[in-house]
Amino acid sequence: MGKWNKALSAVLLGAILTACVKTEETDTVMNLQAETRAENEAGIVQNGEDRQNANTVQDPADRADMREGNDVKIQRPTTDTIEAEPEREREEADFEEEPEITLIMTGDILLHTPVAESGLQEDGSYDFSAVFAHTKEQIGEADLALVNQEVILGGTELGISGYPAFNAPYELGDALADAGFDVILHATNHALDKGAKGITNCLGFWEESHPDIAALGIHDSREEREEIYVYEQDGMKIAILNYTYGTNGIPMPAGMDYAVDILDEKRMKSDLERAEELADFTIVCPHWGTEYRLTPDAYQERTVKFFWENGADLVLGTHPHVIEPIVWFGKDGATVCDLEERDGILLGTDTGEGMLVYYSLGNFVNWTSGTGEGVANRMVGGMAKITLGRNEKNEVYIKQYGVVPVICHVEEGINGVTVYPAADYTETLAEKNAVRKQDGNFSLQYCRALLEQVW
């Protein structure tokens, strides 16, 4: 407030000096001198064009406008405006943007043998940073980034292997961390491909190497299984649950019936009830559906209804290895979302009632050994993008949603596997994609047509 008191003193001094002079010329000179002193004392710098309007003062924001040549004037503060200044600052604070949480999730990370080989460097080490080179920025920008890690990270100790019994090196986990992921979803049908040792090695890696990252869906103790993961930011609490339909017929390890979270209604009902108590918003990430099917099956539709009836707010599905529709689900069933392309993102034009469901995000990265029609579909996936906020009822809700289409690009050689946002993928790249040898239908036009068909 000292600045304003000095300005007032200068104004009073100017008035006294004016009354004491007789000529118009002296009057003008004295006014200018008083104004100059007031400006110097108050730390005010005026635009040269406004010197004759010496009864104006700028706050810091307005001085910035003056420096840019804008004509911004505010009346000198009176006693009333001085007293009102704290109130004005409080009112401005009230108009600050409401807090938001931005969320992104990718589909399946499938370490087929050619993908593993692409990460094997000349010195014998593994490095998978190339996979995320073109999507890392978008992943890192999100407040909360999730990924479906299809295969277990058991490390080289258990032997690196592809289909049908996968195992990945720890360096794949390092690449996920470097890309900016916060939550790793491990409840998949391949979670037990390397048995109990695969589970304990994987969890040990995350705990020792990246303790700030949450690994969900698998457990090495019953106590840990009972925990509900809750992410908190700006007073908003988000619970995340992860389940798989099964483990390819591999039974739970002896004495570890808690090792993998299964889509069991009794268990899920209990988890959803606790999530409702602990959090403001609940996300369920189910590993479900029929492989290579572009539409949800009957089991997915039944399970979606169960999630909605038990309080889930958002469903982010994986496993079919191809993309499936995005819908709003409520008391009247499912309504397909209307999406509109804007700057490489398919944004929802409606914020419907009920629960938002992404039935399947497809593969993020893969290099299947399959051949023939339909293989091209497995190269197209999506990154769900959602913004959460608080509504007038103080409830956390989906403020905006959409999906970033992605295309997996594969070429022979070290670092030959990567993923592009579809908006950045070109026909030249498509012609180089080695999957064309496995499915001649693959092209940029084919990928776009598939996206148009499903989303």
C-alpha positions in Angstrom: 0.0 0.0 0.0 3.1 2.3 0.3 3.1 3.0 -3.4 -0.5 4.4 -3.3 0.3 6.6 -0.2 3.2 8.2 -2.1 1.0 8.8 -5.1 -1.6 10.6 -2.9 1.0 12.7 -1.4 2.2 13.8 -4.8 -1.3 14.7 -5.9 -1.8 16.9 -2.8 1.6 18.5 -3.3 0.6 19.3 -6.9 -2.6 20.9 -5.8 -0.8 23.2 -3.3 1.8 24.3 -5.8 -0.9 25.1 -8.4 -2.7 27.4 -6.0 0.5 29.3 -5.3 1.4 30.3 -8.9 -0.1 33.2 -10.8 0.7 32.7 -14.5 -0.7 30.0 -16.8 2.9 29.2 -18.0 4.2 28.8 -14.4 1.1 26.8 -13.6 1.8 24.3 -16.4 5.5 24.0 -15.4 4.7 23.3 -11.8 2.0 20.8 -12.7 4.5 18.9 -14.8 7.1 19.0 -12.0 4.6 17.6 -9.5 3.5 14.9 -11.9 7.1 13.9 -12.6 7.8 13.6 -8.8 4.6 11.6 -8.4 5.6 9.2 -11.2 9.1 8.8 -9.9 8.0 8.2 -6.3 5.2 5.8 -7.3 7.4 3.9 -9.7 5.1 4.6 -12.6 6.3 4.8 -16.2 3.8 6.3 -18.7 3.6 6.2 -22.5 5.0 9.4 -24.0 1.7 10.0 -25.8 -0.1 10.1 -22.4 2.1 12.6 -20.6 -0.6 15.2 -20.8 -3.0 12.9 -19.0 -0.9 12.9 -15.8 -3.9 11.8 -13.7 -3.6 8.2 -14.9 -1.8 5.3 -13.2 -1.1 1.7 -14.4 -1.0 -1.5 -12.3 1.7 -4.0 -13.4 -0.5 -5.7 -16.0 -1.5 -2.4 -17.5 2.2 -1.3 -17.7 2.9 -4.4 -19.7 0.1 -3.3 -22.1 1.7 0.2 -22.3 5.0 -1.3 -23.2 3.2 -3.0 -26.1 1.8 0.3 -27.3 -1.7 -0.3 -26.0 -3.7 2.6 -24.6 -4.7 1.4 -21.1 -5.6 3.9 -18.4 -6.9 3.6 -14.9 -7.9 6.5 -12.6 -5.5 7.4 -9.9 -6.5 5.5 -6.7 -8.6 7.4 -4.2 -9.1 6.3 -0.6 -12.0 4.2 -1.7 -10.0 2.4 -4.4 -7.1 1.8 -2.0 -9.4 0.1 0.4 -11.1 -1.9 -2.4 -7.8 -3.2 -3.8 -7.6 -6.4 -1.6 -11.3 -7.1 -2.5 -10.5 -6.8 -6.2 -7.6 -9.3 -5.8 -9.9 -11.7 -4.0 -12.5 -11.4 -6.8 -9.8 -12.1 -9.4 -8.7 -15.2 -7.5 -12.3 -16.4 -7.6 -12.2 -16.4 -11.4 -9.1 -18.5 -11.7 -9.4 -21.6 -13.8 -11.0 -24.6 -12.0 -8.6 -27.5 -11.5 -8.5 -30.3 -14.1 -6.9 -33.7 -14.4 -5.8 -34.7 -17.9 -5.6 -38.5 -18.5 -4.2 -40.6 -21.3 -4.2 -44.3 -21.8 -2.6 -46.5 -24.5 -3.5 -50.0 -25.7 -1.6 -53.2 -25.7 2.3 -53.3 -25.5 2.9 -56.7 -27.1 6.5 -57.8 -27.2 6.4 -60.2 -30.2 9.9 -61.6 -31.0 10.6 -59.0 -33.8 9.7 -56.2 -31.4 12.1 -57.5 -28.8 14.8 -57.9 -31.5 14.3 -54.3 -32.6 15.3 -53.2 -29.1 18.4 -55.3 -28.9 21.4 -53.0 -29.4 24.8 -53.8 -30.8 26.4 -54.0 -27.3 23.9 -56.6 -26.2 21.7 -54.3 -24.1 18.1 -53.5 -24.7 16.6 -50.0 -25.5 13.0 -49.6 -26.5 12.9 -45.8 -26.4 12.3 -45.8 -30.2 8.9 -47.3 -29.7 7.7 -44.1 -27.9 9.7 -41.5 -29.8 6.7 -40.1 -31.7 4.2 -40.3 -28.8 6.3 -39.4 -25.8 5.4 -35.8 -25.8 1.6 -36.4 -25.6 2.1 -39.1 -23.0 4.3 -36.9 -20.9 1.9 -33.9 -21.0 -0.9 -35.8 -19.3 -1.3 -35.5 -15.5 -2.0 -39.3 -15.4 -0.8 -41.7 -18.0 -1.8 -45.4 -18.1 -0.6 -48.2 -20.3 -1.7 -51.8 -20.8 1.5 -53.8 -20.4 0.4 -57.0 -22.1 3.4 -59.1 -21.2 5.2 -59.7 -17.9 8.5 -58.0 -17.2 10.4 -61.0 -15.8 13.9 -59.9 -17.0 16.6 -61.8 -18.9 16.9 -64.2 -16.0 13.8 -65.9 -17.2 14.7 -65.7 -20.9 13.2 -63.2 -23.3 10.4 -64.8 -25.3 7.5 -64.0 -27.6 4.2 -65.7 -28.4 2.7 -67.8 -26.9 4.5 -67.5 -23.5 5.9 -63.9 -23.4 8.6 -62.4 -21.2 10.1 -59.0 -21.6 13.4 -57.5 -20.3 13.3 -54.8 -17.6 14.5 -52.3 -20.1 11.0 -52.2 -21.6 9.8 -51.0 -18.2 12.5 -48.3 -18.2 11.2 -47.2 -21.6 7.7 -47.0 -20.2 8.9 -44.9 -17.3 10.9 -42.6 -19.6 7.9 -42.1 -21.9 6.0 -40.7 -18.9 3.6 -43.4 -17.8 2.4 -43.3 -14.2 0.3 -46.4 -14.0 1.1 -49.8 -15.5 -1.8 -52.2 -16.0 -0.5 -55.8 -15.7 -3.8 -57.8 -15.4 -3.7 -59.6 -18.7 -4.1 -63.1 -20.0 -0.3 -63.3 -20.2 0.4 -62.3 -16.6 1.3 -65.9 -15.6 3.3 -66.8 -18.7 6.4 -67.1 -16.4 4.6 -68.3 -13.3 5.1 -66.9 -9.8 8.7 -65.9 -10.6 7.5 -63.7 -13.4 5.1 -61.9 -11.0 7.7 -61.4 -8.2 10.4 -60.3 -10.6 8.1 -57.8 -12.3 6.9 -56.3 -9.1 10.4 -56.2 -7.7 11.6 -54.3 -10.7 9.0 -51.6 -10.4 9.5 -51.2 -6.6 13.3 -51.0 -6.9 13.7 -49.1 -10.2 10.6 -46.9 -10.4 8.9 -46.8 -7.0 6.8 -43.8 -8.0 5.0 -45.8 -10.7 2.0 -47.8 -9.8 1.9 -51.4 -11.0 -1.7 -52.7 -10.9 -3.5 -56.0 -11.5 -0.8 -58.3 -10.1 0.3 -58.9 -6.5 2.9 -60.6 -4.4 1.0 -60.6 -1.2 -2.6 -60.8 0.0 -2.3 -57.5 1.9 -1.2 -55.7 -1.3 -4.2 -57.3 -3.2 -6.6 -55.6 -0.7 -5.4 -52.1 -1.5 -7.3 -49.8 -3.8 -5.1 -47.5 -5.9 -6.2 -43.9 -5.7 -4.6 -41.0 -7.6 -5.1 -37.5 -6.0 -4.6 -34.1 -7.5 -6.1 -30.7 -6.7 -8.5 -32.3 -4.2 -9.8 -34.8 -6.8 -9.4 -38.5 -6.0 -9.4 -41.0 -8.8 -9.6 -44.8 -8.1 -8.2 -47.2 -10.8 -9.1 -50.9 -10.9 -7.6 -53.5 -13.3 -8.8 -57.0 -14.1 -8.4 -59.7 -16.8 -10.9 -62.3 -18.0 -8.3 -65.1 -17.4 -4.7 -66.3 -17.7 -4.8 -68.6 -20.7 -5.7 -71.6 -18.6 -2.6 -71.2 -16.3 -3.7 -71.7 -12.7 -2.8 -69.3 -9.9 0.6 -70.3 -8.4 0.4 -72.4 -5.2 -0.3 -70.2 -2.2 -0.8 -67.2 -4.5 -4.5 -67.2 -5.3 -4.2 -63.3 -5.1 -1.5 -63.1 -7.8 -3.7 -61.7 -10.7 -6.9 -59.7 -10.5 -9.7 -61.6 -12.3 -13.0 -60.3 -13.7 -15.0 -61.9 -10.8 -18.3 -60.1 -10.1 -18.2 -60.7 -6.3 -14.7 -59.4 -6.0 -15.3 -56.5 -8.4 -18.5 -55.5 -6.5 -16.5 -55.3 -3.3 -13.7 -53.3 -4.9 -16.2 -50.8 -6.5 -17.9 -50.3 -3.2 -14.6 -49.4 -1.5 -13.6 -47.2 -4.4 -16.8 -45.3 -4.1 -15.9 -44.6 -0.4 -12.3 -43.7 -1.1 -12.5 -41.7 -4.3 -14.6 -39.2 -6.3 -14.3 -41.0 -9.6 -13.7 -44.6 -10.5 -11.9 -46.0 -13.6 -12.1 -49.7 -14.5 -9.6 -51.1 -16.9 -10.8 -54.6 -18.0 -8.8 -57.0 -20.2 -11.7 -58.6 -22.0 -13.4 -59.3 -25.3 -12.8 -61.4 -28.4 -9.5 -61.1 -30.2 -9.6 -59.3 -33.6 -13.3 -58.5 -33.3 -14.1 -54.8 -34.2 -17.3 -54.8 -32.1 -18.0 -55.7 -28.4 -19.1 -59.3 -27.7 -22.0 -60.3 -25.4 -19.7 -60.7 -22.4 -18.4 -57.2 -22.7 -21.9 -55.8 -23.0 -23.0 -57.7 -19.8 -20.0 -56.6 -17.9 -20.4 -53.0 -18.9 -23.9 -53.1 -17.4 -22.4 -54.6 -14.2 -19.8 -51.8 -14.0 -22.5 -49.1 -14.5 -24.8 -50.6 -11.9 -22.0 -50.7 -9.3 -20.7 -47.1 -9.7 -17.9 -47.1 -12.2 -17.5 -43.8 -14.1 -15.1 -44.7 -16.9 -14.2 -48.0 -18.6 -10.9 -48.3 -20.6 -10.8 -51.7 -22.3 -8.0 -53.8 -23.9 -7.2 -57.3 -25.2 -9.0 -57.6 -28.6 -5.8 -56.3 -30.3 -8.0 -54.1 -32.6 -10.0 -51.0 -31.9 -13.7 -51.1 -30.8 -16.4 -48.4 -30.4 -16.5 -45.7 -27.7 -20.0 -45.3 -26.1 -21.9 -43.7 -23.3 -23.7 -46.3 -21.2 -26.7 -45.4 -19.0 -30.1 -46.6 -18.0 -31.2 -46.8 -21.6 -28.1 -48.8 -22.6 -25.3 -47.8 -24.9 -25.1 -44.8 -27.2 -22.2 -44.6 -29.7 -20.2 -41.4 -29.2 -20.1 -38.8 -31.9 -16.4 -38.0 -32.6 -15.0 -35.1 -34.6 -11.5 -34.8 -35.9 -9.6 -31.8 -34.6 -5.8 -31.4 -35.0 -5.2 -35.2 -35.0 -7.5 -36.0 -32.2 -11.0 -37.4 -32.5 -12.9 -35.4 -29.9 -16.3 -36.2 -28.5 -18.9 -33.6 -29.4 -21.3 -34.8 -26.7 -20.8 -35.2 -23.0 -23.5 -37.8 -22.4 -25.2 -39.1 -19.3 -23.8 -42.2 -17.5 -20.5 -44.0 -17.9 -18.0 -43.5 -20.7 -16.8 -46.8 -22.3 -13.8 -47.4 -24.6 -14.4 -51.1 -25.4 -10.9 -51.6 -26.8 -8.0 -49.3 -27.6 -6.4 -51.9 -29.8 -2.6 -52.5 -29.9 -0.2 -49.8 -29.2 2.8 -51.8 -30.4 3.0 -55.3 -31.9 4.5 -57.3 -34.8 2.4 -60.4 -35.1 3.6 -63.4 -37.0 0.1 -63.8 -38.4 -0.6 -63.4 -42.1 -3.6 -62.7 -44.3 -6.6 -60.5 -44.2 -7.2 -58.7 -40.9 -3.6 -58.5 -39.8 -3.5 -54.8 -40.9 -6.2 -54.1 -38.4 -3.8 -55.0 -35.6 -1.5 -52.1 -36.6 -4.1 -49.4 -35.7 -4.8 -48.4 -32.1 -5.7 -45.4 -30.0 -4.7 -43.3 -27.0 -7.7 -42.4 -24.9 -7.6 -38.7 -23.8 -9.9 -37.5 -21.1 -10.1 -34.3 -19.1 -11.7 -34.5 -15.6 -13.1 -31.5 -13.7 -15.7 -30.6 -11.0 -19.2 -29.6 -11.9 -21.6 -27.3 -10.2 -22.5 -30.1 -7.8 -18.8 -30.4 -6.8 -18.8 -33.9 -8.5 -15.8 -35.0 -10.5 -17.0 -35.5 -14.1 -15.8 -36.0 -17.7 -15.3 -32.5 -19.0 -13.9 -33.6 -22.4 -12.9 -36.8 -24.0 -11.5 -38.2 -27.2 -9.0 -40.5 -28.7 -5.7 -40.1 -30.6 -5.5 -42.7 -33.4 -2.0 -44.3 -33.7 -0.4 -46.6 -36.2 2.4 -49.1 -35.4 5.3 -48.9 -37.9 7.6 -51.9 -38.2 10.8 -52.2 -40.2 13.7 -54.7 -39.9 16.7 -53.7 -37.9 17.7 -52.1 -34.6 15.1 -49.5 -33.5 12.9 -50.4 -36.4 9.7 -50.5 -34.5 7.9 -47.3 -33.5 4.4 -45.8 -33.2 3.1 -42.7 -34.9 0.0 -40.6 -34.3 -2.1 -41.4 -37.3 -2.2 -37.7 -38.2 1.6 -37.8 -38.7 1.7 -41.1 -40.6 2.4 -40.8 -44.4 1.8 -42.9 -47.4 5.6 -43.1 -47.8 5.9 -44.6 -44.3 3.1 -47.0 -45.0 4.8 -48.3 -48.1 7.9 -49.1 -46.0 5.9 -50.8 -43.2 7.0 -54.5 -43.2 3.5 -55.7 -42.3 2.6 -55.2 -45.9 4.3 -58.5 -46.6 1.9 -60.2 -44.1 -1.3 -58.4 -45.3 -1.2 -56.6 -48.6 -4.3 -54.6 -47.7 -2.2 -52.4 -45.3 -1.9 -48.8 -46.5 -2.6 -45.3 -45.1 -5.9 -45.2 -46.8 -6.8 -48.6 -45.3 -6.0 -47.4 -41.8 -8.0 -44.3 -42.2 -11.0 -46.3 -43.5 -10.8 -48.6 -40.4 -10.8 -45.6 -38.1 -13.8 -44.1 -39.9 -15.6 -47.4 -39.6 -15.1 -48.0 -35.9 -14.8 -44.5 -34.5 
